[in-house]
Amino acid sequence: MVAVTREPAIIREETDIVVVGGGGSGLTAAIFAKQSGARVILLEKHTELRGSTGLSIGSITATGTWHQKRAGIVDTTESHFEDMAKFAGKLAIDDNVELRRILVENVTESVNWLMGLGVTFYGPMPEPPHSQPRMHNILPNSRAYIYFVSREAQRVGVDARVNASVSKLLIEDGRVVGVRVSIAGREHEIRARRSVILATGDYSSSAEWKGRFNPAVADVDGVNTTNVGDGHRFGEELGASVKFGQVVYGPNLRFMPPPKPSVLLRLPPYPWFTKAMRFALEKLPSRLLRPFILSFVTTYLSPEPSMFKQGSILVNKEGRRFADELDKPTYAFGKQTDKVGFIVFDEPVAKKFRGWPYFISTAPGVAYAYLQDYKRTRPDLYHKAGTIAGLAASIGVPVAAMEAEIKAYNASAPGTGRPKIERGPFYALGPVKSWIILTDGGLTVNRNHQVTRADGSAIPGLYAVGSVGQGGLLLEGHGHHLAWAFTSGRLAGRHAAGANS
Ligand SMILES: Cc1cc2nc3c(=O)[nH]c(=O)nc-3n(C[C@H](O)[C@H](O)[C@H](O)COP(=O)(O)OP(=O)(O)OC[C@H]3O[C@@H](n4cnc5c(N)ncnc54)[C@H](O)[C@@H]3O)c2cc1C
């Protein structure tokens, strides 16, 4: 007798709107669609709702906010619109000015909405060439976005599911009518009576997509491993195209995240706490505050290139230098073991980086981190030893190789004008890795966030928000990406539910 194995049946479901992706833009779109009267299922492939939104630094740039008014700043959306072009530089000529206008005219409401949910911002901070301070930084960190927005999604009745990876769109007569999705290993087909909203983020973790537009960074890892361009692929298959695929942020050096987030980082962002934090930031001397604030932000900071100018080197896990630290070392990480390295220096460098102006990292507008801050808040990254051999042992690289490498560096130092590494104690910070922070290529969309074909016609039933729905909008400068994620999410959620048509 021949054994017959049956394929497990596909589970069939129906709703009004399916949102693909559970970061800032997807959660927001789901909430606004639900509040506009639609039944909504949100599908997130990761084990938790988060996206790049919950990994970001968390700044949002906006005008006319409570914060600007309180600081007596008179600002206009028109001036914000013009300043955005200054950030975009030569590319500004091809920018999607229609979407830029939608962004500047609606972002204030996004900030108000987030504050209404419980989010606390600190600012506004200046960031030239903005003509006014416009950068609002979330407290205590960007996980607060996800905390408050996913709580709101739950409150309004969005059916949000994690471990749910969408593999394709269902099409009937040229219209998008649903998705095929694997949820915790079981195949589902979910029909969407009104529309599907793509909120799948960018393709910063796809070697294939990065290689297509920007081969030099193809093997540099993205920060958010689940953003691999799925939504871009779905849109392209239906005739949409990707605009500004060549624009990437990075590669940037960043320290690896801590093995386990601290208790402080795991605390819910209670408004009483974040408001007290804002008060303290505004009123107390920074010398009292820095240690406390830094315990929140040293999770995601980048080391400053000035460390290398002042006499630090990079070694890989074999104890070898692998790049000229002053000439784009970030591009060389992709070829190293585990794609990581260590920053190695001696006491004269350490002495400098204990005080202004030699900070190791900065979180925009919030804090500077010096060597002693890393020692206190990130002991997993901080290594110190009396000898090079002791330091090599502490970071786990071959002693002889690192000693030889530093000897060779010191021999070449006089010719390069860089200080030698010779006066102990010796230090290392790491592992440090090079990352692509984000990619800016987005699917072509119209002013209602519907995905469009090359001839400008809308693909029936398909919307895109956040990074995948960037539609050729340039978001240079701090805080415009999150501004777009929440703003496009709000507007598209309503459009997709039919509330604005
Ligand atoms: C380190 C870092 C710092 C940043 N700092 C800032 C900042 O300070 N200010 C700023 O404005 N911007 C910042 N950004 C950029 C900003 O975070 C993003 O542009 C923004 O969060 C994008 O939101 P999104 O909703 O489009 O995507 P995301 O938040 O990335 O959400 C996309 C989600 O879709 C899911 N997904 C993908 N494919 C599928 C699929 N097939 N099925 C189901 N789910 C899928 C992903 O798992 C992901 O959770 C930063 C980014 C990083 C990485």
The ligand as a Gaussian input file, in Angstrom:
#p B3LYP/6-31G(d) Opt

LIG

0 1
 C       19.091000      52.552000      13.775000
 C       18.038000      53.387000      13.130000
 C       17.845000      54.685000      13.582000
 C       16.856000      55.468000      12.979000
 N       16.599000      56.703000      13.508000
 C       15.607000      57.455000      12.970000
 C       15.240000      58.695000      13.561000
 O       15.719000      59.084000      14.622000
 N       14.279000      59.439000      12.938000
 C       13.665000      59.020000      11.790000
 O       12.813000      59.727000      11.266000
 N       13.961000      57.808000      11.246000
 C       14.889000      57.022000      11.816000
 N       15.161000      55.787000      11.287000
 C       14.356000      55.329000      10.134000
 C       12.963000      54.917000      10.598000
 O       13.069000      54.129000      11.766000
 C       12.246000      54.108000       9.508000
 O       12.317000      54.789000       8.285000
 C       10.783000      53.922000       9.873000
 O       10.677000      53.350000      11.149000
 C       10.094000      53.035000       8.834000
 O        8.826000      52.670000       9.324000
 P        8.014000      51.564000       8.524000
 O        6.744000      51.344000       9.255000
 O        7.957000      51.929000       7.087000
 O        8.920000      50.255000       8.597000
 P        9.325000      49.344000       9.839000
 O        9.138000      50.058000      11.122000
 O       10.656000      48.803000       9.534000
 O        8.252000      48.165000       9.783000
 C        8.224000      47.237000       8.700000
 C        7.749000      45.902000       9.231000
 O        7.307000      45.079000       8.160000
 C        7.619000      43.738000       8.476000
 N        7.596000      42.924000       7.258000
 C        8.443000      42.996000       6.203000
 N        8.105000      42.089000       5.259000
 C        7.027000      41.423000       5.731000
 C        6.235000      40.356000       5.217000
 N        6.476000      39.794000       4.033000
 N        5.193000      39.887000       5.976000
 C        4.918000      40.446000       7.198000
 N        5.653000      41.460000       7.742000
 C        6.693000      41.954000       7.002000
 C        8.987000      43.844000       9.101000
 O        9.277000      42.704000       9.869000
 C        8.859000      45.115000       9.922000
 O        8.479000      44.817000      11.262000
 C       16.102000      54.966000      11.877000
 C       16.303000      53.649000      11.448000
 C       17.237000      52.855000      12.082000
 C       17.393000      51.424000      11.649000

